[in-house]
């Protein structure tokens, strides 16, 4: 059933798009959905560059992956200009409404109201994705936004078939979607989870996309769409204002760049924690001989590096526009050397023994795609609504399901978020502030090889990218990076999470003997999308086999249905 649905999606996309004027030029494209990959190829064949293709892909994913991203969310777009070599992070992270307060999710007993921070209008921060697609198209693209949004408008109007991932995540959030009639009418079938193959049509979203195509950011943040958003918020108890929408702007930031054993790594700066955590973990591991010891020694050191990086994430990180974050110190190789010296080679260090711990408060629900074109332009973009289907709240007449990224703030000292992350008051709620993120779109460069990669997965994103980077350093191809077994440690809770078959029995026994607690998950996680350019100019691309995505390289042909 899984294979047949994937092929049905692809065939529908080909029929909707119609024949291309020409095959796209050499390229690498990897996205989590066949229809998004097809949109990228359509735009490249029409003369667009990687940035154009990325805008088209981001918009299509807003239609066909409403559980993972959308116009009601935000994210980070890591760009590389082939002609100039310039690297840019387009920060489209959501912002807290201007009426937000640090205690807005506290109940009368002083506890965090988890329902209010996760579901409904108060959970939603001001979206950044609509501004990002307009900004990137205008500043870096070769084609007009009206052309780039054609595939998403077409798919919103004509529909797409439900696949296994949509079915599973809709089942998970069915009760929340039922609470909001507009969302239920679009994403459910008579109030129930639609069967695989059922066609989801979104006419209101098509109209919103058309307004964005015609008027750019003003088609969303001002005018009729903005008015509907504000009206629905007011009626449902939200706190958005016209100023919240009209004043939102993406920010271009300098990426975090560092080295690991001859490999150059470029990743996301704050308000993402990804680049800093990757710099710490990999630079700690630079002090460990990767070929010394057995598999248990290797995994032990990798887990201890993860633990240290997430510990500092919890202590220091937040929006640098609001709080001082010691980025230079945290990413300094000498600081990493000091952290590495604290690792015992044969024994796990309990998280509650880390210094300063008393000062610290006690995937598929995101999306990622990677694109490199023949001119050397690169995009690695991770976009999100936070939890599957975000807040579940869809303002009437917009077709836009809103995020619940307010949960990524520190709602109260000692209160973990939905992913169990403990965070400091540097990440407390403040008006207009961007919340901390784990999204980690990344570029890797070594010995003439270049990779663009990233993944969804909540708090596990950073460790997935870290493991892939270590494998790229060893020369692995795109398929290996996408399919790599995964394990994770995030400081608290103090255990190694792992995919069902990621660790064999002997390795588990050895890790437990070193003092590590293990927790197996019932299913795999993540959806890594990677493109590699080899020194001879050959493109490789791979979509994570855990998902339904497809990859294309060098020619128009997609990865076969299998």
TORMARVEX-111279 format. One record per residue (C-alpha): residue in three letters; x, y, z. Coordinates in pm, whole numbers, plus 50000, padded with zeros to 5 digits. Example, Ala and Ser with C-alpha at 12.3 -4.5 7.8 and 13.67 -1.06 7.14 Angstrom:
! residues 2
ALA512304955050780;SER513674989450714;
! end
This chain:
! residues 562
UNK500005000050000;UNK502845023950093;UNK504525019449751;UNK501285022749556;UNK500285054949732;UNK503745069649668;UNK503495061449297;UNK499925075149281;UNK501125108249427;UNK503905110149169;UNK501625102248876;UNK499085128348989;UNK501845154149006;UNK503065146248657;UNK499535148548519;UNK498835181548693;UNK502105197348588;UNK501805187248226;UNK504805183147995;UNK507885203748074;UNK509315226247806;UNK512735210247856;UNK514565187848094;UNK516055206448389;UNK519805213348380;UNK522195193748606;UNK520965195348963;UNK520445177549289;UNK517045178649459;UNK515845159449764;UNK512475166549923;UNK510135147750158;UNK507285145549907;UNK507175134949538;UNK505005164649441;UNK507515188849594;UNK510375172649401;UNK508315175149082;UNK507695212249149;UNK511435218249187;UNK512125201148854;UNK509375221248686;UNK510885254048804;UNK514455244048713;UNK513265234048364;UNK511695268648327;UNK515025285748389;UNK514805289948764;UNK517765286248997;UNK518045267049325;UNK516505295949516;UNK513485296649283;UNK513095259149317;UNK513295262249696;UNK510475287749704;UNK508315264849490;UNK509135234849710;UNK508425253550033;UNK505035264249901;UNK504125229549774;UNK505045214050108;UNK502715239250272;UNK499955222450070;UNK500875185450075;UNK502495183650421;UNK500095204550631;UNK501185184850936;UNK504805196150897;UNK504975231450757;UNK502905258450593;UNK502175295250553;UNK501205295350920;UNK504715285351029;UNK508335295150992;UNK511835281650958;UNK515425286850849;UNK516705288550491;UNK520475283650455;UNK521635297750121;UNK524915296949929;UNK525405318949623;UNK527455300049366;UNK528765331249194;UNK529945349949503;UNK530445321949755;UNK528365341550004;UNK526545321450272;UNK523345335350423;UNK520855323550679;UNK517375336950611;UNK515785336050955;UNK512035332050909;UNK511435319951263;UNK508085330251410;UNK507895358651663;UNK505875361151982;UNK502885384751949;UNK503475419552088;UNK500865412952358;UNK502625381152476;UNK503655378352842;UNK506165355653013;UNK503415340253229;UNK500705337852964;UNK500445299852987;UNK500415297053366;UNK497245285753543;UNK495965296453886;UNK498055269254055;UNK501275281853898;UNK501515252953651;UNK501855254753274;UNK498545248853097;UNK499775223652838;UNK496565224452637;UNK496705262052593;UNK500385262552495;UNK499875234652239;UNK496395239052092;UNK494355268051964;UNK495025304851894;UNK497225313952193;UNK499725287152092;UNK500425304351758;UNK503305328551703;UNK503475352751407;UNK504365332551092;UNK507525338650891;UNK507185315750589;UNK505125339550369;UNK507725367150410;UNK510545342550345;UNK509245330350009;UNK508715366249895;UNK512125377750023;UNK514075348849867;UNK512245351649534;UNK512845389049509;UNK516455389749627;UNK517885356949500;UNK515515342149244;UNK515415345048865;UNK511655340348817;UNK508725360248956;UNK506905348149265;UNK503725344249061;UNK505455317048856;UNK507055300249157;UNK503735296049336;UNK501915281049038;UNK502545244549143;UNK501315250349499;UNK498205269049385;UNK497395241349141;UNK497815214249405;UNK495815233149666;UNK492925236449424;UNK493045202049257;UNK494145182449562;UNK496585155049656;UNK496045119349781;UNK496465109750145;UNK499655089450201;UNK500645067850501;UNK502415096250683;UNK499465119850645;UNK497155092150769;UNK499295084651075;UNK499855120751181;UNK496215130051125;UNK495265100751346;UNK497615114351612;UNK496055149351602;UNK492485140051509;UNK490915151951835;UNK492645185851816;UNK491585190651454;UNK487995182251550;UNK487995211551794;UNK488365236551509;UNK485665233351237;UNK487695249950961;UNK490625226151006;UNK488375195751046;UNK486535203850723;UNK489815204250528;UNK491945177250688;UNK489345151850803;UNK486655132650617;UNK483355137050796;UNK485225141851123;UNK487275110151078;UNK490785103750954;UNK490655100250575;UNK491745067650421;UNK494895065050211;UNK494175077049859;UNK491475101649969;UNK492055135049793;UNK492595165950013;UNK491525198449846;UNK492205233049994;UNK490405260349795;UNK490835286950065;UNK494575280450079;UNK494705283349699;UNK493175318249726;UNK495655328249998;UNK498555315949784;UNK497155335449489;UNK497135367349697;UNK500725360549802;UNK501675354449437;UNK500045386949325;UNK501115410449605;UNK504125394149770;UNK504315396450149;UNK501545422650156;UNK499195396150020;UNK499505378650355;UNK500525404050619;UNK498165431350501;UNK494815432650324;UNK492015406650323;UNK494105376950445;UNK495495396550739;UNK492015409150823;UNK490645373750831;UNK493535361951047;UNK493005389751302;UNK489215385851306;UNK489425348251367;UNK492005353451639;UNK489835379051815;UNK486785356451801;UNK488715326151934;UNK490565343852215;UNK493895350352043;UNK496115381052088;UNK497385389051737;UNK497155424851611;UNK497525442151275;UNK500885455251393;UNK502075419951467;UNK501525410451105;UNK502555442250927;UNK505795445551127;UNK507025409951079;UNK510245407450876;UNK512705379650804;UNK516285386150916;UNK519435377150724;UNK522055363650964;UNK525645351450943;UNK525715313350966;UNK527785294651223;UNK530925281651049;UNK533555258551199;UNK535875229851116;UNK536065193251207;UNK539165173451101;UNK539495191450767;UNK535735193850704;UNK534055227850690;UNK530595229250847;UNK528125257650789;UNK524905257250991;UNK522175277451157;UNK522915305351409;UNK520615316351692;UNK517695316651736;UNK518475281451614;UNK520605261451853;UNK521735238651570;UNK524965254851457;UNK526305260751808;UNK525415225651930;UNK526935209751620;UNK530105230451663;UNK530435219652024;UNK529695182751970;UNK531895178351662;UNK534775198751800;UNK534645178052119;UNK534855146751904;UNK537855161351720;UNK539805152452036;UNK538825115652010;UNK540505092451762;UNK537575080451547;UNK539405048151467;UNK540355039751826;UNK538315015052026;UNK535264994351936;UNK531725004851846;UNK530815009252211;UNK533685033752263;UNK532685052951952;UNK529015055852050;UNK529955063852411;UNK532045093852305;UNK529415105752059;UNK526725104052328;UNK528895122752577;UNK529495149952314;UNK525735152252259;UNK525145154852635;UNK527605183752671;UNK526215202752372;UNK522605199952490;UNK523645209852842;UNK525015242852709;UNK521955246452486;UNK519815245352799;UNK521985270152989;UNK522785297552739;UNK520785298852418;UNK518005322052308;UNK517215349752057;UNK520385370952027;UNK518235401451945;UNK516955399452305;UNK519575382052519;UNK523385379852512;UNK524535345852389;UNK528295338252410;UNK528435324552054;UNK532175329552006;UNK533055312252332;UNK530615283352282;UNK531955276351933;UNK535655281452016;UNK537785250051962;UNK539625256952289;UNK536315256352478;UNK535495223252309;UNK538895209952415;UNK538025217952775;UNK534705199752743;UNK536395169852582;UNK538745166952878;UNK535765160853108;UNK534695129152925;UNK535645096753095;UNK536625071752824;UNK534855042452991;UNK532085057153204;UNK528965078053136;UNK528725110453328;UNK525255114853482;UNK523625146653360;UNK522905158653713;UNK526665159753777;UNK527345185353507;UNK528465219453640;UNK525815245853675;UNK522935221453639;UNK521115236753937;UNK520855269153740;UNK519065251753456;UNK515265247553450;UNK514485212853562;UNK510005142051320;UNK507775144851067;UNK506205174251248;UNK508655196551062;UNK510025193950707;UNK513335197350524;UNK514555198850165;UNK517935203149995;UNK518675217049647;UNK521875224649453;UNK521805237749095;UNK524285237448807;UNK525555272348899;UNK526595261049246;UNK523705277849425;UNK522625257849730;UNK519635257249961;UNK519195237350280;UNK515865246650436;UNK514095233850747;UNK510535246450799;UNK508045238751071;UNK504675242751241;UNK506175226151553;UNK503775197851650;UNK501845178551380;UNK499295203051234;UNK500655229851467;UNK497995244351693;UNK495215228551485;UNK493655263151454;UNK492715275051103;UNK491285310351071;UNK488145309450856;UNK488575318250491;UNK492385315250489;UNK493135278150459;UNK496155284650682;UNK496695261750980;UNK498705280451243;UNK501815269151426;UNK502135261951798;UNK505705274251831;UNK504945293452149;UNK505725259952313;UNK509355263752203;UNK509765291852455;UNK510475284952821;UNK506935287352955;UNK508075284453318;UNK511265275553508;UNK511615237753523;UNK508925230753262;UNK510045210152959;UNK508445215852621;UNK506655189752410;UNK510005174152314;UNK511255171752672;UNK513805199652625;UNK514825218952934;UNK515645255252860;UNK516785285853053;UNK515075318953105;UNK517215332752823;UNK514445317052614;UNK511515330852816;UNK508535345952635;UNK508925382852544;UNK506915404352299;UNK508325402251947;UNK510965376352041;UNK511905346051832;UNK511825312952019;UNK514785289252035;UNK514855261551774;UNK516675228951700;UNK516305232051321;UNK519745226951166;UNK519955231750788;UNK523615225250711;UNK526295225850441;UNK529365203050456;UNK532545207450250;UNK535555184150241;UNK538125174149979;UNK536095190249702;UNK532865172849808;UNK529875194549903;UNK526685184150082;UNK523445201950166;UNK521395183550425;UNK518955185650712;UNK515955168450865;UNK512835173051074;UNK512645156351414;UNK512215181451696;UNK514965179551957;UNK516605150451766;UNK517395171751460;UNK520835182251582;UNK522005146951659;UNK520735133651325;UNK522715160351139;UNK525745153651360;UNK525725116251283;UNK525315123550912;UNK528205148450920;UNK530485122451080;UNK529525097550810;UNK530075123150531;UNK533535129250677;UNK534275092350622;UNK533245095250255;UNK529725080950268;UNK527365086449974;UNK523965103249985;UNK521995071050027;UNK524075061350330;UNK523595095350495;UNK519825093950450;UNK519425058550579;UNK521935059550867;UNK520665043451194;UNK519985069451466;UNK520475073951837;UNK520115105052050;UNK520935120852385;UNK519735155752482;UNK521175159552837;UNK517755155653000;UNK516115130953019;UNK519355112253091;UNK519155082752854;UNK520125072652502;UNK517095070752276;UNK517575048551974;UNK515665035851675;UNK514404999851703;UNK517374983951523;UNK520035010851559;UNK522044992951830;UNK522704955451839;UNK522464935552162;UNK526234934252227;UNK526504971852181;UNK523584977952416;UNK525194955952681;UNK528514974252647;UNK526895008452673;UNK524914998252981;UNK528134985653139;UNK529515020953094;UNK526545034953287;UNK524285045552999;UNK520525041053026;UNK518885030552700;UNK515395036752569;UNK514305020752243;UNK511645038752040;UNK508895018951873;UNK509575033051527;UNK512305051751334;UNK512465089651333;UNK513555117951104;UNK513325124250732;UNK516785135150617;UNK517105149950267;UNK520605152950123;UNK522305164449803;UNK526025158749740;UNK528205173049463;UNK531335152849398;UNK534635169049290;UNK533995158648929;UNK530685177548930;UNK528515146648961;UNK525335151349164;UNK523965126549416;UNK520645130849595;UNK518765109149841;UNK515485110950026;UNK515205093850361;UNK513745058750314;UNK511725064250634;UNK509485088350443;UNK507685090950110;UNK510055116449956;UNK511915114349627;UNK515265126749503;UNK516485136949159;UNK520015142949035;UNK521475153348700;UNK518375144048501;UNK514635148548527;UNK513995112448631;UNK512885107548989;UNK513995080849229;UNK511965049849136;UNK508985038749339;UNK510235009549546;
! end
